Amino acid sequence: MVVFGGEPLDAGALGQWFARARDRECLLVNMFGITETTVHVTAQRLSTRTVRESPRSVGGPIAGWSVSVRDRRGRRVPAGVLGEIWVAGAGVAAGYLGRPELTAEKFVHDSGERWYRSGDLGRLLPDGRLEHWGRIDRQVSVRGHRVELDEVTAVLLEDPAVAAAAVIVGPDAPDRLFGFVVAEQGVDPKRIRRRAARTLPEHMLPATITCVPALPLTVNGKLDTDALAELTRGPGTRRQPADSGAVDTVRRLWGDLLGVDVGPEDSFFDLGGNSLLATRLTRLLADAGLPALPVRELYRSPTPRGVAGYLAAQV
């Protein structure tokens, strides 16, 4: 069994799994839970049908739990209406240590039960299953319009060439959205944007779409929006041609970290690297006496030759 949790699941990415009938050998289960509810609350067994009919479903409450969707005043909303997800059950935490005001705000009593206000956006389906629509604080205002960033992300993910996507508000341009995708090699990001433009209104369309080898994550495995924001600011120092010695040094450190043979044009992320290993790589480079390598530069040029070129420009 594989359990998905922690971040909203892009169920559309499971198409190849179901095409191979692998679900006969291994169950896929999408679950919703929160640290403050320690931890899983709902469960949805995934199948071709459930993914097609309700790709955002995280299922109904598991034993011992209750889920409701409320408006801003804490009133229950009808099935099909978006609102804040509230959770009640035996696993609801006692509160936040040393933060009584926040505890009073987030942990509330209603109808004889103690509920946790998750801050997540969702809606109930007529059969009682819950759809998870991301964080409420992922709603932003762009040129006077309220925009749900996860909705824009979902449109990008509908492109068959896109395996993962994220959308942020420009750190230096709050009236513009920027999209990032992990896509098939050679795909033109402008084509991805043109496809999205057929669905999204102008104010929801990202100003640019940037292809990245992988989406950056924090040490907790969450999307690192700060790292994406740095990518919107453009490249830093211009890269210089890298000498073969520097490339070989990067290849050696790279190979030691990943446990594989590395060529000068191999992508760090294609070889199994991720944002956590990227942080370790920057330390290894520093320990070897090389200039500092910001993680964002690894996303811009994820090959030994590209990294060596950046480092050469810092000397």
C-alpha positions in Angstrom: 0.0 0.0 0.0 1.2 3.5 -0.8 -0.3 6.3 1.2 -0.3 9.9 -0.2 -0.4 12.7 2.3 1.3 16.0 3.3 0.6 17.9 0.1 -2.5 17.8 -2.2 -2.1 14.9 -4.6 -2.1 15.5 -8.4 -4.2 12.4 -9.1 -3.8 12.9 -12.8 -0.1 12.0 -12.6 -1.2 8.4 -11.7 -2.4 7.6 -15.3 0.5 5.5 -16.2 0.2 3.5 -13.0 -3.4 2.6 -13.7 -2.7 1.9 -17.4 -0.3 -0.8 -16.2 -3.0 -2.3 -13.9 -0.5 -2.0 -11.0 -3.4 -1.4 -8.5 -4.0 -5.1 -8.5 -0.6 -5.5 -6.8 -0.5 -2.4 -4.6 -3.2 -0.2 -3.2 -3.0 3.6 -3.6 -4.7 5.6 -0.9 -5.0 9.3 -0.7 -5.4 10.6 2.9 -6.0 14.0 4.5 -4.6 14.9 7.9 -3.0 17.7 9.9 -0.3 17.8 12.5 -2.9 19.2 15.0 -5.1 16.1 14.5 -2.3 13.6 14.9 -2.7 12.9 12.0 -4.8 11.2 9.3 -8.6 12.0 9.2 -9.9 10.7 5.9 -9.0 8.0 3.3 -9.8 7.6 -0.4 -8.8 4.4 -2.2 -7.7 5.5 -5.6 -8.8 3.9 -8.8 -9.2 4.9 -12.5 -12.8 5.8 -11.7 -12.3 7.8 -8.6 -9.4 9.8 -10.2 -11.5 10.5 -13.2 -14.7 11.5 -11.4 -13.3 13.3 -8.3 -9.5 13.8 -8.6 -9.5 16.1 -5.5 -11.3 13.6 -3.2 -9.5 12.6 0.0 -12.4 10.3 0.9 -14.7 10.2 3.9 -13.8 10.3 7.6 -12.1 7.2 9.0 -13.4 5.7 12.3 -13.4 8.2 15.2 -13.4 11.3 13.1 -15.9 14.0 11.9 -15.4 16.4 9.1 -17.4 19.5 8.2 -17.0 22.5 5.8 -17.8 25.9 7.2 -18.1 29.5 6.1 -16.2 32.4 7.6 -18.7 32.6 10.5 -18.4 29.0 11.3 -21.7 27.9 9.8 -21.9 24.6 7.9 -22.3 25.0 4.2 -24.2 22.7 1.8 -22.5 19.9 -0.2 -20.7 21.3 -3.2 -19.9 24.7 -1.6 -16.3 25.6 -0.8 -15.4 26.6 2.7 -12.9 25.9 5.6 -12.4 22.3 6.6 -13.2 21.7 10.3 -12.1 18.4 12.0 -13.3 16.8 15.2 -12.2 13.5 16.8 -10.1 11.7 19.4 -6.8 12.9 17.8 -7.4 16.6 18.0 -4.5 18.2 19.9 -4.9 20.0 23.2 -3.6 23.2 21.6 -0.5 25.2 21.0 2.0 25.3 23.8 2.3 28.7 25.3 0.0 30.3 22.7 -3.5 30.6 24.4 -4.8 33.1 21.9 -4.0 31.0 18.9 -5.4 28.0 20.6 -8.7 29.7 21.3 -8.9 30.8 17.6 -8.1 27.4 16.1 -9.6 25.0 18.6 -13.3 25.7 19.1 -16.4 24.0 20.7 -19.5 23.4 18.6 -22.5 21.0 18.9 -20.9 19.2 21.9 -17.6 18.5 20.1 -14.2 20.1 20.0 -13.2 21.1 16.5 -9.9 22.2 14.8 -10.2 24.8 12.2 -7.7 23.6 9.6 -7.3 26.7 7.4 -7.6 24.3 4.4 -10.1 24.9 1.7 -12.5 22.1 0.7 -16.0 21.0 -0.1 -18.1 17.9 0.7 -19.5 15.8 -2.1 -23.1 14.6 -1.9 -21.9 11.1 -0.7 -20.0 12.6 2.2 -16.5 12.4 0.8 -14.3 15.5 1.1 -12.5 17.3 -1.7 -9.3 19.1 -0.6 -8.7 22.4 -2.5 -5.5 23.6 -0.8 -4.8 26.3 1.8 -7.2 29.2 2.3 -4.2 31.4 2.5 -3.3 30.3 -1.0 -6.0 32.7 -2.2 -4.5 35.9 -3.4 -5.7 39.2 -4.9 -4.5 40.0 -8.4 -5.5 43.3 -9.9 -8.7 43.3 -7.8 -9.6 39.7 -8.5 -9.5 36.9 -5.9 -7.4 34.0 -7.3 -7.0 30.5 -6.0 -3.4 29.6 -6.8 -4.1 25.9 -6.6 -6.8 26.3 -9.2 -4.2 27.8 -11.6 -1.8 25.0 -10.7 -4.5 22.4 -11.5 -4.9 23.9 -15.0 -1.2 23.6 -15.7 -1.2 20.0 -14.5 -3.9 19.2 -17.1 -1.2 19.5 -19.8 0.0 15.9 -20.6 3.6 17.1 -20.8 3.6 18.5 -17.3 4.4 16.2 -14.4 4.4 18.7 -11.6 3.6 22.4 -11.3 3.5 25.4 -8.9 2.3 28.9 -9.1 3.3 31.9 -6.9 2.7 35.6 -6.8 5.7 37.6 -8.0 7.8 38.8 -5.0 8.6 42.0 -6.8 5.4 42.2 -8.9 2.4 41.4 -6.7 0.0 41.9 -9.7 1.6 39.1 -11.7 1.6 35.3 -11.3 4.6 33.1 -12.2 4.3 29.4 -13.0 6.9 26.6 -12.7 6.6 23.2 -14.2 8.5 19.9 -14.3 7.9 18.9 -17.9 9.0 16.5 -20.6 12.4 17.3 -22.0 12.3 19.8 -24.9 8.8 21.0 -24.2 8.4 24.7 -24.9 7.0 26.5 -21.8 5.4 29.0 -24.1 3.3 26.2 -25.5 2.2 25.2 -22.0 1.2 28.8 -21.3 -0.8 29.0 -24.6 -2.7 25.9 -23.6 -3.5 27.3 -20.1 -4.7 30.5 -21.8 -7.5 28.6 -23.4 -8.9 27.9 -19.9 -7.8 30.7 -17.6 -9.0 34.3 -17.7 -6.3 36.8 -18.3 -5.8 37.8 -14.6 -5.2 34.2 -13.7 -2.7 33.4 -16.4 0.9 33.3 -15.2 3.0 36.0 -16.8 5.7 33.4 -17.5 6.0 29.6 -17.3 9.5 28.3 -16.3 10.6 24.7 -16.7 12.6 23.4 -13.8 14.1 20.0 -13.2 12.3 19.6 -9.9 10.1 21.7 -7.6 12.2 22.9 -4.6 11.1 21.6 -1.2 11.8 22.7 2.3 13.4 20.4 4.9 9.9 19.4 5.9 9.0 18.3 2.3 6.8 21.3 1.6 7.0 23.4 -1.5 9.7 26.0 -1.1 8.0 29.2 -2.4 11.0 31.3 -1.3 13.3 29.3 -3.7 10.8 29.8 -6.5 10.6 33.5 -5.8 14.3 33.7 -6.2 14.0 32.1 -9.7 11.7 35.0 -10.8 14.5 37.5 -10.2 16.6 36.2 -13.1 20.0 34.7 -13.2 22.8 36.1 -11.0 26.4 36.4 -12.1 27.0 35.5 -15.7 28.5 32.0 -16.1 32.0 31.6 -17.4 33.3 28.7 -19.4 34.3 26.0 -17.0 37.6 24.2 -17.2 37.7 20.4 -17.3 39.3 20.2 -13.8 36.4 22.1 -12.2 33.9 20.0 -14.0 35.6 16.8 -12.9 35.6 18.0 -9.3 31.9 18.7 -9.3 31.3 15.4 -11.0 33.2 13.5 -8.3 31.4 15.2 -5.4 28.1 14.8 -7.2 28.8 11.1 -7.8 29.8 10.5 -4.2 26.6 12.1 -2.9 24.3 10.3 -5.3 26.2 7.0 -5.5 26.2 7.0 -9.4 28.5 7.8 -12.2 28.0 11.3 -13.4 28.7 12.8 -16.8 29.4 16.5 -17.4 25.9 17.1 -18.9 23.9 14.9 -16.5 21.1 16.6 -14.6 21.4 16.4 -10.8 17.6 15.9 -10.5 17.4 13.2 -13.2 20.0 11.2 -11.3 17.9 11.2 -8.2 18.8 14.5 -6.6 16.3 16.5 -4.7 16.2 19.8 -2.7 17.5 18.1 0.4 20.5 16.6 -1.4 21.0 19.9 -3.2 21.6 21.5 0.2 24.1 18.8 1.1 25.9 19.3 -2.3 26.4 23.0 -1.5 28.1 22.0 1.7 30.3 19.5 0.0 31.4 22.1 -2.6 32.2 24.5 0.2 34.2 21.8 2.1 36.2 21.3 -1.1 37.2 24.9 -1.0 35.0 26.0 -3.9 32.9 29.2 -3.9 29.4 29.2 -2.4 26.7 27.7 -4.7 23.2 29.0 -3.9 20.7 26.2 -4.3 18.7 28.3 -6.8 21.7 28.2 -9.2 21.6 24.4 -9.2 18.0 24.7 -10.4 19.0 27.0 -13.1 21.9 24.9 -14.4 21.6 21.4 -12.9 24.6 19.9 -14.7 28.3 19.6 -13.5 29.3 21.8 -16.4 26.7 24.4 -15.6 27.6 24.4 -11.9 31.3 24.6 -12.7 30.6 27.5 -15.0 28.8 29.4 -12.2 31.6 28.7 -9.7 34.2 29.9 -12.2 32.5 33.3 -12.4 32.8 33.7 -8.7 36.6 33.4 -8.5 
